[in-house]
């Protein structure tokens, strides 16, 4: 019988880190899948062994701690040799299969507050109207909740699944997704929750928005594409203004990431500032 692995209290992982160095750091805890064309998948699955860890994610200057992480899966682009390019962390409220809904509600609110204190800010898609608080809730519902908007327990239970929060910091996107079992939605009885956090560098996200042949030079078409996105946002915001809905003019889209050697970021026209 194989011995049950012993997990350290925390697992550290960073973008740009190689799968090889991650394996050296955590040894037999890492399951490496290198059978896919061009991609390596490195996974630590603590939950499989009845355990959990604190995942510590390094993105540039930020260090983000995710408590009660069940699994950590990092994707490495083998051909580009840029280290990890995507990261998926699953987390749990506690070790029980079922958890009271108020406990899950408070756990997620606390997690969001922790992310905000770390430096993660609300992120809107380029076509989304710039809204916050109640206005954002009314517009986006569960699809992109303002992290500074405190969902009541009644709202928490009434919203369709899954609930998502979109963040940005350190030239990195972060999506928090909270899903739950639709067969256990009685507020007076425990429910089953599934929590995941997906990290992706802006560089990687921008690459995936263009055809494969153009990915190494996505900056060449960025202005043209984003002028079209901004036009969509402007139309939507104009409609909302006629309804008396305030636009959050203080919201700024995140800056472009630093360019690789030999490239420059495009000059941002006034229409996109």
C-alpha positions in Angstrom: 0.0 0.0 0.0 1.4 3.4 -1.0 2.0 5.9 1.8 -0.3 8.9 2.0 1.6 12.0 0.9 2.3 14.7 3.4 1.3 18.2 2.1 3.1 21.3 3.3 0.8 24.0 4.8 1.3 26.2 1.7 2.2 25.7 -2.0 3.9 28.6 -3.7 3.6 29.1 -7.5 4.5 31.9 -9.8 3.8 32.9 -13.4 6.8 32.5 -15.6 8.0 29.6 -13.4 8.8 26.4 -15.3 7.1 23.1 -14.7 10.5 21.6 -14.1 11.3 23.9 -11.2 7.8 23.4 -9.7 8.4 19.6 -9.8 11.8 20.0 -8.2 10.2 22.1 -5.5 7.3 19.8 -4.6 8.5 16.4 -5.8 6.0 13.6 -5.8 3.1 15.9 -4.9 3.1 17.1 -8.5 1.4 15.1 -11.3 2.9 16.2 -14.6 1.0 15.6 -17.9 3.3 16.3 -20.9 1.3 14.2 -23.4 -0.5 17.2 -24.9 0.7 19.0 -28.1 2.6 22.0 -27.0 1.2 22.2 -23.4 2.3 20.8 -20.1 -0.2 20.5 -17.2 1.2 20.4 -13.6 -1.2 19.5 -10.9 -1.2 19.2 -7.1 -4.4 17.6 -5.9 -4.5 17.7 -2.1 -8.2 17.0 -2.0 -7.6 13.5 -3.6 -5.7 12.7 -0.4 -8.2 14.2 2.0 -6.2 17.3 2.5 -6.0 21.0 1.6 -3.3 23.7 1.5 -2.9 27.4 1.3 -2.1 28.3 -2.3 0.3 31.3 -2.6 0.2 32.8 -6.1 3.0 35.3 -7.2 2.0 37.6 -10.0 4.7 40.2 -10.5 4.8 42.2 -7.2 1.6 40.8 -5.7 1.4 37.7 -3.5 -2.1 36.3 -3.2 -3.0 33.7 -0.6 -5.9 31.3 -1.2 -6.9 29.3 1.9 -8.3 25.8 1.9 -7.1 25.1 -1.7 -8.1 21.6 -2.8 -6.1 21.6 -6.1 -3.7 23.7 -8.1 -3.3 23.2 -11.8 -0.8 25.2 -13.9 -0.5 25.2 -17.7 2.9 25.6 -19.3 3.4 26.5 -23.0 6.2 24.1 -23.9 6.9 25.6 -27.3 7.2 29.3 -26.2 9.3 28.5 -23.1 7.7 31.3 -21.0 6.8 29.1 -18.0 3.3 28.9 -16.6 0.7 30.9 -18.5 -2.6 29.8 -16.8 -3.4 28.8 -13.3 -6.6 27.2 -11.9 -7.1 26.8 -8.1 -10.1 25.1 -6.6 -11.0 25.9 -3.0 -13.5 24.7 -0.3 -15.4 26.4 2.5 -14.5 23.6 4.9 -13.8 19.9 4.8 -17.4 18.9 4.9 -19.2 17.9 1.8 -22.2 20.1 2.7 -22.0 23.5 4.4 -24.7 25.8 5.7 -25.5 28.5 3.1 -24.8 31.4 5.5 -21.3 30.0 6.2 -20.5 29.7 2.5 -21.9 33.3 1.9 -19.6 34.7 4.6 -16.6 32.7 3.4 -16.9 34.1 -0.1 -17.4 37.7 1.2 -14.3 37.3 3.3 -12.3 35.9 0.4 -13.3 38.8 -1.8 -12.3 41.3 0.9 -8.9 39.6 1.2 -8.4 39.8 -2.6 -9.3 43.5 -2.5 -6.8 44.2 0.3 -4.1 42.3 -1.6 -4.6 44.8 -4.5 -7.0 43.1 -6.9 -9.5 45.6 -8.4 -12.8 45.3 -10.1 -12.4 44.6 -13.8 -14.9 45.2 -16.6 -14.8 43.8 -20.1 -13.9 46.3 -22.7 -17.5 46.4 -24.0 -19.1 46.7 -20.6 -20.6 50.0 -19.4 -18.7 51.5 -16.5 -20.9 50.7 -13.6 -20.4 49.9 -9.9 -22.3 48.9 -6.8 -26.1 48.5 -7.2 -26.0 49.7 -10.8 -23.5 47.0 -11.8 -25.6 44.4 -9.9 -28.7 45.5 -11.8 -26.9 45.3 -15.2 -24.7 42.3 -14.9 -26.4 40.2 -12.1 -24.4 37.2 -11.2 -22.1 37.4 -14.3 -19.7 40.1 -13.0 -20.4 41.3 -9.5 -18.7 44.4 -8.1 -16.5 43.0 -5.3 -17.2 46.1 -3.2 -21.0 45.5 -3.4 -22.0 43.5 -0.4 -24.5 40.8 -1.5 -27.2 40.2 1.1 -27.9 36.6 2.0 -31.3 36.9 0.2 -29.5 38.0 -3.0 -26.9 35.3 -2.5 -29.6 32.6 -2.4 -31.7 34.1 -5.2 -29.0 34.6 -7.9 -28.7 31.9 -10.6 -25.5 29.9 -10.6 -22.6 30.4 -11.1 -21.7 33.7 -9.5 -18.5 35.4 -10.9 -16.3 38.2 -9.9 -13.7 39.6 -12.3 -10.5 41.2 -11.0 -7.3 42.8 -12.4 -3.9 43.6 -10.9 -0.2 43.2 -11.9 -1.1 42.8 -15.6 -3.1 39.7 -14.6 -6.7 38.7 -14.8 -8.4 36.8 -12.0 -11.8 35.3 -12.1 -13.5 34.0 -9.0 -16.3 31.6 -9.7 -18.7 30.2 -7.1 -21.0 27.4 -8.2 -23.4 25.3 -6.1 -25.5 22.2 -6.4 -29.0 23.1 -7.6 -30.5 20.2 -5.7 -29.5 21.7 -2.4 -30.8 25.3 -2.4 -33.0 25.3 0.6 -31.7 28.2 2.7 -32.5 26.2 5.9 -30.5 23.2 4.9 -26.8 22.8 4.0 -25.6 23.2 0.4 -22.7 22.0 -1.7 -20.4 24.7 -3.1 -17.7 24.6 -5.8 -15.2 27.5 -5.7 -12.5 28.2 -8.3 -10.0 31.0 -9.0 -8.5 31.3 -12.5 -5.4 33.5 -13.0 -4.2 34.5 -16.5 -1.6 37.1 -17.5 -2.9 39.9 -19.7 -0.2 39.0 -22.3 -1.7 35.5 -22.6 -5.3 36.8 -22.7 -4.5 39.3 -25.4 -2.7 36.6 -27.5 -5.8 34.4 -27.4 -8.0 37.2 -28.8 -6.4 37.1 -32.2 -5.7 34.4 -34.8 -2.9 32.0 -34.0 -0.6 33.5 -36.7 -1.0 36.9 -35.2 -0.5 36.1 -31.6 3.1 37.1 -31.3 2.2 40.6 -32.6 -1.3 41.2 -31.1 -0.3 44.7 -30.3 -0.3 45.6 -34.0 -4.1 45.3 -34.1 -5.0 46.2 -30.5 -6.0 49.8 -31.1 -8.3 48.9 -34.0 -10.0 46.1 -32.1 -10.4 48.2 -28.9 -11.9 51.2 -30.7 -14.7 48.8 -31.8 -15.1 47.6 -28.2 -15.2 51.2 -27.0 -17.9 52.1 -29.5 -20.0 49.3 -28.0 -19.4 50.6 -24.5 -20.3 54.1 -25.5 -23.6 53.1 -27.0 -24.6 51.1 -23.9 -23.5 53.9 -21.6 -25.5 56.5 -23.6 -28.6 54.3 -23.2 -28.1 54.0 -19.5 -27.6 57.7 -19.1 -31.0 58.4 -20.6 -32.5 56.1 -17.9 -30.8 58.2 -15.2 -28.2 55.6 -14.4 -24.8 57.0 -13.2 -21.7 56.0 -15.2 -18.6 55.4 -13.2 -16.3 57.8 -15.0 -13.5 57.2 -12.5 -13.2 53.7 -13.8 -10.1 53.2 -15.9 -9.3 50.2 -18.1 -6.1 48.4 -17.0 -2.9 49.4 -18.8 -1.3 47.2 -21.4 1.4 44.9 -20.1 5.1 45.6 -20.8 6.0 44.5 -24.4 8.5 41.8 -25.0 12.0 42.6 -26.3 11.9 44.1 -29.8 8.3 45.3 -29.6 6.5 48.4 -28.4 3.1 49.0 -27.0 0.8 51.0 -29.3 0.2 54.7 -28.8 -3.2 54.9 -27.0 -5.5 57.4 -28.9 -7.5 59.8 -26.9 -10.7 57.9 -27.7 -9.3 55.0 -25.6 -8.0 57.0 -22.7 
